Amino acid sequence: MSDSILTTGSYDKTDCSRYNVLVNVFLYPYGIRDFVFKTVALKNSDQVLDAGCGYGVLSQAVQTKVGKEELVGVEQHAFDISWDMLKAFKDVSNGRISLLQSDVRALPYRDNSFDLIVTSAMLEYVPNIEDALAMLKRCLKPRGRIFVFMSRKSLLNTLLFIPFGKPKTYKYKEVERLLARVGFRKIQRHWFPFSSLWLNVWGVIIEATK
Ligand SMILES: C[S@@+](CC[C@H](N)C(=O)[O-])C[C@H]1O[C@@H](n2cnc3c(N)ncnc32)[C@H](O)[C@@H]1O
């Protein structure tokens, strides 16, 4: 896929550096790791996909948990539309995560490939979020789970994300309705734990099952 088809919200090098500063100011990598450790159960045979991985905050949290729990059978995959973000990911990764450049609306993975999909702060950039959710659902195995981390609709987020192409933010209920509309079940809300409580001001976390 060539750079020329990149859409708004596909982060270039400058966005990548700015984003790095933003997430570290708010200790986002810490909060994500905290949440993944406490709430996202993994099995040794799981195939895991990080959708819109950026430079890998979520993938790295999963990888740390996999290491800690000695889940040697877990396979991790991640994709992003931005070559620059993927390059930044490669620079910090140990090469054990399969990376792919792709738009979430045109994923080449086979149907029913993944046990778990995690996605953070990406769906806000997709013009038709239902298409993206349907594509992710297609790639999940039956009874596979998705964890969605999203910027909530708020003045703070509107201001924070002005330099990042003004993503569309959602209320929890809107995301819940969208997930239900594309056929996800067992939709439930989660919160960042007490030790990273402030991140609940930023975002919502939703788990759903195919
Ligand atoms: C705010 S960053 C989040 C990155 C990472 N998930 C994280 O939590 O740190 C948004 C990411 O979504 C990617 N993105 C935007 N639109 C996309 C699309 N249509 N398909 C795949 N990735 C996309 C951007 O390139 C960027 O890396």
Ligand as a Chemical Component Dictionary entry (heavy atoms), coordinates in Angstrom:
data_LIG
# 
_chem_comp.id                   LIG 
_chem_comp.type                 NON-POLYMER 
_chem_comp.pdbx_formal_charge   0 
_chem_comp.three_letter_code    LIG 
# 
loop_
_chem_comp_atom.comp_id 
_chem_comp_atom.atom_id 
_chem_comp_atom.alt_atom_id 
_chem_comp_atom.type_symbol 
_chem_comp_atom.charge 
_chem_comp_atom.model_Cartn_x 
_chem_comp_atom.model_Cartn_y 
_chem_comp_atom.model_Cartn_z 
_chem_comp_atom.pdbx_ordinal 
LIG C1  C1  C 0  -3.739 8.131 18.580 1  
LIG S1  S1  S 1  -2.793 6.971 17.661 2  
LIG C2  C2  C 0  -2.966 5.540 18.732 3  
LIG C3  C3  C 0  -1.855 4.561 18.556 4  
LIG C4  C4  C 0  -1.858 3.384 19.518 5  
LIG N1  N1  N 0  -3.001 2.524 19.316 6  
LIG C5  C5  C 0  -1.796 3.848 20.939 7  
LIG O1  O1  O 0  -2.747 3.653 21.687 8  
LIG O2  O2  O -1 -0.774 4.415 21.332 9  
LIG C6  C6  C 0  -3.898 6.564 16.334 10 
LIG C7  C7  C 0  -3.330 5.558 15.369 11 
LIG O3  O3  O 0  -4.364 5.110 14.496 12 
LIG C8  C8  C 0  -3.791 4.960 13.207 13 
LIG N2  N2  N 0  -4.889 4.995 12.224 14 
LIG C9  C9  C 0  -5.670 6.046 11.888 15 
LIG N3  N3  N 0  -6.560 5.685 10.955 16 
LIG C10 C10 C 0  -6.344 4.372 10.690 17 
LIG C11 C11 C 0  -6.941 3.429 9.808  18 
LIG N4  N4  N 0  -7.951 3.782 8.991  19 
LIG N5  N5  N 0  -6.479 2.152 9.800  20 
LIG C12 C12 C 0  -5.442 1.797 10.613 21 
LIG N6  N6  N 0  -4.828 2.650 11.470 22 
LIG C13 C13 C 0  -5.264 3.924 11.515 23 
LIG C14 C14 C 0  -2.820 6.114 13.105 24 
LIG O4  O4  O 0  -1.870 5.939 12.078 25 
LIG C15 C15 C 0  -2.211 6.114 14.502 26 
LIG O5  O5  O 0  -1.081 5.300 14.588 27 
# 
loop_
_chem_comp_bond.comp_id 
_chem_comp_bond.atom_id_1 
_chem_comp_bond.atom_id_2 
_chem_comp_bond.value_order 
_chem_comp_bond.pdbx_ordinal 
LIG C1  S1  SING 1  
LIG S1  C2  SING 2  
LIG S1  C6  SING 3  
LIG C2  C3  SING 4  
LIG C3  C4  SING 5  
LIG C4  N1  SING 6  
LIG C4  C5  SING 7  
LIG C5  O1  DOUB 8  
LIG C5  O2  SING 9  
LIG C6  C7  SING 10 
LIG C7  O3  SING 11 
LIG C7  C15 SING 12 
LIG O3  C8  SING 13 
LIG C8  N2  SING 14 
LIG C8  C14 SING 15 
LIG N2  C9  SING 16 
LIG N2  C13 SING 17 
LIG C9  N3  DOUB 18 
LIG N3  C10 SING 19 
LIG C10 C11 SING 20 
LIG C10 C13 DOUB 21 
LIG C11 N4  SING 22 
LIG C11 N5  DOUB 23 
LIG N5  C12 SING 24 
LIG C12 N6  DOUB 25 
LIG N6  C13 SING 26 
LIG C14 O4  SING 27 
LIG C14 C15 SING 28 
LIG C15 O5  SING 29 
# 
